[in-house]
Every structure is written in structure tokens, then in C-alpha cells.
Amino acid sequence: MNYCANIHHDSASIIDDLKGDQSWRIFRIISEFTEGFDRLSGICDGISIFGSARLRPGNPYYQKTTEIAQLLSENGFTIITGGGPGVMEAANKGAFLKHQKTVGLNIELPQEQAPNPYQTVSLGFRYFFVRKVMFVRYSIGYVCMPGGFGTLDEFFESLTLMQTHKIYPLPLILFGCDFWGGLVDWLKSTLVQYETISLEDLNYIKVTDDPQEVLEIMLEHRAWKQEQRQMGPKDNDLAV
């Protein structure tokens, strides 16, 4: 039996195939980049918070996310999320409750994704790769709450960009020791053992259960970031 047939689902309305006029797709991609850069140009000191859309308000991690977002907002950070329910809603809500600007970068999905009501700046994307550029471009730190494939995607992409020196180092915080501990142990053992990464690559990662520690890490990084900006392009060859 054909394996692909077993996993096929009706996705014709949400997945672009290779048919049709490719030039129009290029125009749409350009328009998403243009709108994103235009709408987010005023964002300063953004913190992207990632996590599962499936965690509901009664979940402890939902509550912790709201607390973290409130702490960051009180200290002048802009909260950026994927705009959906669950952890994304909790993060936008935390900033919203503190009357701070809060950004939702929404994506068209067949399930789960519905814009939450706590976004003061809301953008819609069809293409994941355009959306991911916005997270990287306008964030000075990432907080990954428990999540699924999407959260892991953002986590590993940021690690790759830092490892390859495509972006400045930024704090990459994994919140939830019980949830993330097994992954971090695997990275330290298997990947380092097989020499597919260096042990130093893991210095980018911080695992914690303490919202206050999240704030302290971001405050320290913002101070460093401001120093880099003051140095100017002549003193540093990486774009800030």
C-alpha cells in the first residue's frame, strides 16, 4: 500500500502546489515582507514568546506565560507572538493587561490558529519563512514555552543562525525544566558525542522555571545590545 496515500489529507485549499503562475506567488511573498517591515519598523526591544496553541487558560504554563509577559512589559519590552491561542494568547494577554504594545504574527493554518483578541498590532502571513524573518528581525530575545513542532522549529532555527554567525547572539530561554530537560540532555550527550555540534554551541541555551530569571536575562542582554549600538558599524561588522 502506498505510504503517502495513508497520510494524505484534503489540503488542496491550504497548500500551494507547483501549478499556476509563479510570478504572482513572488509578488505575494514580496508584499508580505513589505507589509511586515512597514508595520513593525517602530518595534523596539521585542521579545518573542513561543509555545503550544493547545495549552488552555487553566494550564500552569499558560499562567506562567502571562506572568512572564507582564514582567517583560513592565520593563519596556514589546511582546511578539504567533498571534494564536494557547501560549501565544497568554503572552499577548500579559502585555495587553499592562497596556503595552503587543504584536501577533498570525499564520494561515487548517487548524488551531485563530487570532487571539489581545493583539494591538496584528499581521497575517501565508508563508512561514516570511513570518520567521519577522521574529528574528524584531526580537532581541526568545522565550520558548512548552510547545510542539512549530516551537521546536523556531528554537532550532535561532540556534542555527547564531551558530553560523548570521545574527547576533540573543538569549534563547527554554521555560520548563521538566518539559525541556530531556531534549537538552540529548543535545549534550548524543549530538556532542557524535561531534555534530560543539559543546560551546549549547551556551546559547538557558533552561529555567523562574519568570524573574527570564526578566533578568533579558535586561542584561538589552544593556549589552545598547552598548553594541553605541559602538556603531565601524566597531562591529555584524548588523545590530
N, C-alpha and C positions, 0 to 999 in steps of 0.2 A: 504493500500500500504506500502511496506517495506521502512522504512525511509532511511536505508543505501543505498538502490538502488537509492534513489533520489539524494544522494550526491556523488555517485560513479563517478569516472572519470578514464580514462585509465592511470594507473600509474604503470603498470607492469614493465616498463623499469627503473623506478627510485626508487621503494620501494622494499626492501628485504622482502620476506615472510619467513616463518619458514622452508621452504623446502631446501633441499640441504645439503651440508657438512658444518656443523657449525664450524669445526676446521679451515677451510680456512678463514672464516669470522674473527675468532680470530686473525689469522696471519695478516690479513689486518689491523685490529684495532691496533695491536702492531706496524706494520710498520708505520702507521700514527703518532702514538705517538713518535716513534723513530726518524722519519724524522723531526717532529716538534721540538723536544728537540734539535736535532743536528743543524738544520738551524737557530734556534732562540737563541742559547746559548749565543751569543755575544750581545744580545739586553740589553740596559741599560736605565732605566728611561722611559719606554714605557707608552704612554697614548693611551688607546683605545677609539676611537670615533665611536659611533653607530648612526644609523639613517636610514631613508627610502631610498630604492633603487629607488623610484618613483619620487623623487624631482629633477627637472631638473636645468640646469645652471641658468635659469632666476629666479628661486625661491629665495626669500631673505634668507632662511635658508641654501640653498646651498652656497650662497655668504658668510654668516657668518661662515659656517663651514670652508671654505677656509681660512678666516681671522684668526680663532682660531688656525688652524693647522700651519699657518705661524708664529704666535706669539709663539706657543709652540716650534716649530722647531728652531726658532732664539735663544731660551733659552736652547737648548741642549736636548730636549725631542725627543724621537722616536715615530712617529705616527703609530698606528696599527689600521687597519680597517678590515672589512669583504671582502674587495677586489673588490666589485661590483660597479655598477653605483650609481648615486644619491649622497646622503650624503657621502657614502664611497669614491666615486671618488673625491668629493670636498676636503675631508680630505687628501687623498693621494696626490692630486694635490697641496695643500698648502705646504706640506713638500717638494714635488718634486721641486717646484718653488724656494725654499730656499736651494736646493742642499743638502738636508738631507736624510738619510736613511728612507724609509717608507715601512711598511710591509702590505701585503694583505693576509689575511687568507680566501681563496676562498672556497666556498662550492658548491657541485653539486646540482643544483635545476632545476626543469622543466621549470621555467620561471624567468624572472627578472635578474638572476645572470649571468653576463658576466664580466670577469676580466677587470678592467679599466687599461689604459696604464701608470698610474703614480706610479706603484709599483716597488720599487727597490729590494725588497725581496718578492717573491710570492710563496705561498704554496697552494696546493689543498687538500681538505678534502671531504670525503664521509659522515662521521659521525659527526653530530652536537656536540655530547658530547665531542669528541676529540678536536674539534675546540674550544669549550668553555673553556677547560682546558688551552689551549694556551693563550687565552685572559687573564685569571686570573693569570697564572704563570708569564707572562712577562709584566704585566701592574702595575703601581703604582697609576693609577687614571683612572676613566671612565668619558666620556662626552657623554651624551645621547641627541642627537638632535631629533626633531620630527620624529617618526617612527611608525611602526606597531607592529605586534606580535613578530617579532624577536627582536626588540629593547626592548620591554617590557620583553621578556624572559631574556635578558642579565641584565636588570635593577633589576628584582626581584631575579634572582639567586645571584647576587652580594650582595644584601641586606640580603638574607638568609645566605650566607656564613659568612658575618660579624656578623649577629645577633647570629649565633651559634658558633662564635669564631673559624671558620675553616680557616680564613685568617685574616691577619692584617687589621684594618680599612683602607680604601682608599677613597679618595674623589669621591663622586658619584654626578655629576653635571647634572641637567636637564636644558638644554638650551631652553628657550622659555616659558615665563610665561603664555602667552595666551594658548599655547598648553598643558602644563603640569599642569596648575593651578587647573583644575577640579579634576584630579587624586590625587593630593596632598591634596586637601580639603577633598576628600573622605577617604583617608588614615587617616587623622587627626580626622575625625568625626566618620565614621562608624566603622572602624577597632578598633580604640581606644575605642569607646563607647561600642562595644561588647567585649572588653578586649581580642581580638585575637592577638593584639600587644601591646607593651608598648609605651607610648609617647616618651620615650627616644630613641626608635628604629629609629625615624624619624630624629634624629640628624645627621645621616649619609648622609642625602639628602640636597643638596643646589640647589635652583632654581634661575636662573639669565637670564638676557638678555644682559649682558655685557661681551664681549670677554676678556677684560682686567682683569675682576674679575676671570674668568676661569684661566688665567695665574697666578694671584696672589695666588689663592688657591693651584694650583699645585706646585708653587715654595715653598710655606710654607710647604706643605706635603713632598716634596723632602728633605728639610732641616731636618725635623723630621725623615724621613726614614734613612738618613745618620747617624743621632745620634743613631738610633736603631742598625744599622750595626756596629758602633764603640763599642757599649756596648757588642756585641758578644753573643753567645748562652748561656754562663753561667749566664748572667744577664737577659736573656729573654727566656721564654720557648716556644715562638711562632717562627716559621721559618720566616725569612725575605726574 
